[in-house]
Amino acid sequence: MSKSTKKKPKISSGIGDNKTKIRIIFEFLKSERFRKIRGVFYILFSLFLFVVMISYLLHWKQDETAVFNNFEGDDVVASNVGGTVGAKLGNFFVRNMFGITSFGFTVLFIAYGCRLLSFKLLPFWKTFWITLFWMIWGSVMLGYINSFVDSVGLQVYAGSFGIYITQAINGFIGK
């Protein structure tokens, strides 16, 4: 008969196991595979955001009412193509941020997603700064147009940023 040697189970203190788990997580987050997953996610999110913002511009009154009522009640339904998530995203990006110039976020997300996928569609940093400039300038310009026309419907196109900056500048230097 041959003698069989049994291995004793390794008793760990748990400290080394946590370090290896954290190391595995960091290695995954740094991996090429995860980078490509993020790139595809950014591109798909930007396409979804583009559709949602167009739908918000077409149905902003119904979506705004639904968002402000927090979708409570039987008669409150989002008219957005993206449903309640689309109405909230559209309201956040278009109404609460830069207005229609928020479509620049879709350009930025596509440029960043292509950068993560190592696809040279646009130079990222140049695209970032030019898009940011036009988003800010366009929102403020639409805010000034809104201050002369004084229409509630145009506030959606300027966004909160454009309206607030216009009010601040008008208060500082006069209208």
N, C-alpha and C positions, 0 to 999 in steps of 0.2 A: 504494500500500500504506500502510496505517495502522500507525503504530508502536504496539506493545503494550507496556505497562509492566508488568513483573513486580514484584510486591511481594516484598521480601526477607523471608525468615522471621525472625520476632522471636526473638532469643536472650535467654532469661531467665536470671537468676542463680538462680532457684529460691526466693529469699527472699520475693518478692512473691506467688508462687503459693501458698506455704504460708499466708500471711496471708489470702488470699482464700478458700482452702479452709476454714480455721478460721472465717472470718466466715460462710461459707455454712452451715457446720454449726451455728453459734450462732444464725443466723437461722432455721434449721429447728427447732431446739430451742425457740425462743421463739414459733414460729408458732402460729396458732390451730388449724391442722390437727393438729399434734403434740399439742397440749393435749387435743383431742378424742379422739385415739387413746389417750392415757394414761388419760383418763376412762373410756373403754369397757374398757380393760384392767383398771383397778382394780375396776370393777363385776363383770366376768367372773371375775376372780381371787377376789373375795369370795364369789361364788356357788360357785365350785369349792372354796374353803376351807370353806364352810359344809357342803357335802356330804361332804367329806373328814373333817371333824371329827366329824360324826354317825356316819360309818362307823367312825372310830377308836373312838368310845365304844362301839359295838356289838361290835367285834372287837379290843379293845385288847390282849388277851393274845397273840393270834397276831401282831399287827402289832408289838408290843413285842419279841417274840422275834426276829422277822425283822429289825428295826432293829438290835437289839443284836448279832446274828450277822452284820450287814452284808450280808444276803441271800446268804450263801455256803452252798452245799450244795444238793442236789437237793430235799430235803424242806422247805426254808425258802421259803415263798411268802407274800406279803402278802395278807391277806384284805380289804384296803381296796378300796373302789370305785375310788379313784384309783391303784391299783397301788402300785409302790414309792415313787413321788413322793408319793402320797397318804399312805402309811404314815409316811414321814419328816416330812411337813408336819404330820400329825395328832399324831405323837409330839412334835414340837418345840413346837407351840402348846398342846396340851392337857397333856401330861405334863411337859415341861420349862419351861413358863411359868406360866400362871394357871389351869390346870385348865379346868373347864367355863365359867368366866367369860371364857375366850379367845374365845368367840363374839362378844364385844364388838369384836374386830378386824374381823369381817365388817361390823359396823355402821359402824365407822370407815372402812373401805375404800369402802363404798357411799357414805357421806356425802362423802368426798373425791372420789370419781369423779363424783358428781353436781355437786359444786362446780366441778370442771374442765369439766364439760359445761354450766355456767351454768344448771343446773336446781336450783331452790331447794326441795329436799325437806326438809332439816333445816338449821338454822343450824350451820355446821361447828364453830366453836370451842366453842359451848355443848355440842354433842353430844360433842366430843372430851373435855372436862373431866368431864362427867357419866359418860360411858362409862368413862373411866380410873379415876375414883373407885370405881365399882361393880365394876370388874374387880379392883382391889386389895382392896377391902373384902370382896368375896365370896370371893376366894381365901383370904384370911386367916381368915375365918369358917369356911370349909370345912376349913382346916387345924386350927383349934381343935376342930371336931367330930371330925376324924380323930384328934386326940391323945387324946380321951376314949374313942373306940371302938377305936382302935388296930388298924385293919384295913388290909391292904395294898391291897385293892380300892378303898378310899376315897381313897387317895393320888392316884389318877388324877384324881379330881374336884377336888381341892384344887390340884393342880399343885405343881411344885417351889417356886415363890415362896411359896405359902401354907404349905407344910410348913416351909421354912427360917425364915420370919418368925415362925411360931408357936414353933418351937424356940428362936429367939433371945429372944423375949419371955418364954417360960417359963423360960429360963435366967437372964434378968435379974430378973424379979419373982417367979419361982417358979410352980409349977403350982397 
